[in-house]
Amino acid sequence: MKVLVSGSRFYRDYQKILAVVKSLDIDLLIAGGCRGADTLAVRAAHQCSIRYIEYPADWQRFGKSAGPRRNQAMLDLEKPDLVLVFHEDLAKSKGTRDMISRVSHAGIPLKIYG
């Protein structure tokens, strides 16, 4: 299955991400290329020999719209079966909340971990 990971740039619980990644039958892990949850998810994919692809936002080209554009591109181009969110305080997040909104609108299953 294709799994997209999103979350806080400040997320640090690698063991939680690793445990979740190991518990799923993932063929491809998709991440946004940011530090924090994205980087830890790619590390877990590498440790588990899972293929992964990263979609870094083009901040210089698109400015503040780069994150939302990247989020939509990951959904449109990769068509994930599941989205995992790792964030400890969603009230303080614009980017992760944007992804959750897009995922909900697309009807893709979503799991949120604190």
ZAKEDO-596441 format. One record per residue: y, x, z of N, C-alpha, C, O in turn. Coordinates in steps of 0.2 Angstrom, whole numbers, plus 2048, in hexadecimal, padded with zeros to 3 digits. Layout:
! ZAKEDO-596441
YXZYXZYXZYXZ;...
! end
This chain:
! ZAKEDO-596441
7FA80480080080080080680480080680A802;80C8027FD8128057FD8168038038177FD805;81880880781C80680D82380A80D82381080C;82880680E82F80980F83180A81683080581A;83480F81883681181F83D81181F84181481A;84080E82384880E82484980E82C84580D830;84F81182E85081183585681683685A818832;85781783D85D81B83F85D82283D85782583D;86382583C86382C83B862830841861836841;86282C84786282F84E85B82E85185A830856;85682B84D85082985084C83085084C83484C;84883185684583785783E83685983A83B85B;83B83085A83482F85C82F83085782C82C854;82E83785582983885082283685281F83384D;82083685881983485981882C85881382A856;81D82885981D82185781C82085081881C84D;82082484C82082384581982584281682283E;81782B84581082E84380B829844806828840;80B82684A80682184C80681B847801818845;80C81884680C81384180A81483A806811837;80C81A83880A81C83180281D8317FF81B82C;7FF8208367F88218367F481A8377EF81A834;7F78158397F480F83A7F480B8347F0806834;7F780D82F7F88098297F480C8237F4813823;7F280981E7EF80C8187F480D8137F580880E;7F88128137FE81380F7FC8188097F981D80A;7FE8158037FD8197FD80381D7FB8038237F9;80981A7FD80F81D7FB81481B801815815802;81882080481D81F808824820805825825802;82881B80682F81C80383481C80883481980D;83982180883E82280D844824809845826804;84A82380D85182480B85382B80B85982C809;85083080D85283780D85783981385A83E812;85883481885D83681D859839823853839823;85D83D82785A83F82D85883A832859834830;85483B83785283683B84B833839846836837;84B82C83984582883784282A83083C82B830;84682B82B84482D82584183382583B834822;84483882784183F82883A83F82B836843829;83A83C83183483C83582E83883282983A832;83083382E82B82F82A828834825822834823;82C83782182A83C81C82584181F82084381C;82784482582384982881D84682A817849829;81C84082C81683C82E81283C82880C83D828;81583A82281183981C80E83F81A808840818;81284581A81084B81980A84D81D80585081B;80A84C82480584E8287FF84A8277F984C828;7FF8448247FA83F8237F884081B7F383C819;7FA8448187F98458107FA83F80D7F683D808;80083B80E80283580A80783780680C83B807;80783580080C8367FB8138327FD81282D801;8188357FC81F8337FE8248347F88238387F4;8298307F982F8307F483582F7F883582B7FC;83A8337F78408327FA8468307F68468327F0;84A82C7F88508297F485682B7F88598277FB;8598317F785F8337FB86582F7F886582E7F2;86982C7FC86F8297FA87482E7F78758347F9;87882C7F187C8307EE88382E7F088782B7ED;8858317F688B8307FA8918327F689682F7F6;8918387F289783A7EE8988367E989E8347E7;8938337E589482F7DF8968287E189B8257DE;8938257E789481E7E889881C7EF89A8177F0;89A8227F289D8217F989981C7FD89381D7FE;89D81880189A81480689580F80389180C807;89580D7FD8908097FA88980C7F98848097F6;8898137FA8838177F887D8157FC8778147F9;87D81380287881180687580B80486F80A803;8798068048767FF8018738007FA86E7FC7F9;8768047F68748047EF86D8087EF8688057EC;86C80D7F38668107F486180B7F785B80B7F5;8628077FC85E8037FF85B7FE7FA8557FD7FA;85F7FB7F685D7F67F18597FA7EB8547F77E9;85B8007E98578047E58508057E784B8047E3;84F8077ED8488087F08448017F083E8027EE;8477FC7F18437F57F18427F37EA83C7F17E8;8477F47E58467F27DE8417F67DA83D7F47D7;8427FD7DB83E8027D78378037DA8328037D6;8368027E182F8047E482B7FE7E68257FE7E6;82F7F87E782B7F27E98267F37EE8207F27ED;8297F57F48247F67FA8217F07FC8237EA7FB;81B7F17FF8177EB8028197EA8098187E480B;81C7EF80C81E7EE8138247F38148247F8812;8287F181982E7F581B82D7F682382D7F1826;82E7FC82582E7FE82C83580082E83880482A;8377FE83383E80083583D80383C83A800841;84080983D84080C84484780D84684B811843;84980984B85080A84D85080785584D802856;85480B85985480986085A80486285A801867;85F80385D8647FF85F8677FC85886C7FF856;8647F78558667F484F86D7F184F8717F184A;8707EF8558777ED85687C7F28538817F0851;87A7F885487F7FE85287D80184B880806849;8797FD84787780084187A7FC83B8797F683B;87D7FF83687F7FB83087A7FC82B8787F7827;87880282A87380482486C80182586A7FE821;86980182B8637FE82C8637F782C85F7F482A;8697F482F8697ED82F86A7EA8278687E5825;86D7EE82386E7ED81C8677ED8198657E8815;8637F181B85C7F28188587EB81A8547E8816;8587EA8218557E48238577DE8208537DA81E;85D7DD81E8607D781B85D7D781485B7D1811;85D7DC81085A7DD8098537DB8098507D8805;84F7DE80E8487DD80F8467D58108427D380D;84A7D38158497CB81684A7C78108477C280F;8507C980D8527C580784C7C580184B7C07FE;8497CB8018447CC7FC83D7C97FE8387C97FA;83C7C78048367C58078317CA80882B7C8808;8337D080982E7D580A82C7D68128317D5816;8267D68148247D781B8287DD81E8297E281B;82A7DC82482E7E082882B7E182F82A7DC832;82B7E78318297E983882F7ED83B8307F2838;8317EB8418367EF8448347F284B8317EF84F;8357F984B8337FD85183980085583E802851;8397FF85B83F80285F83E80986184280C864;
! end
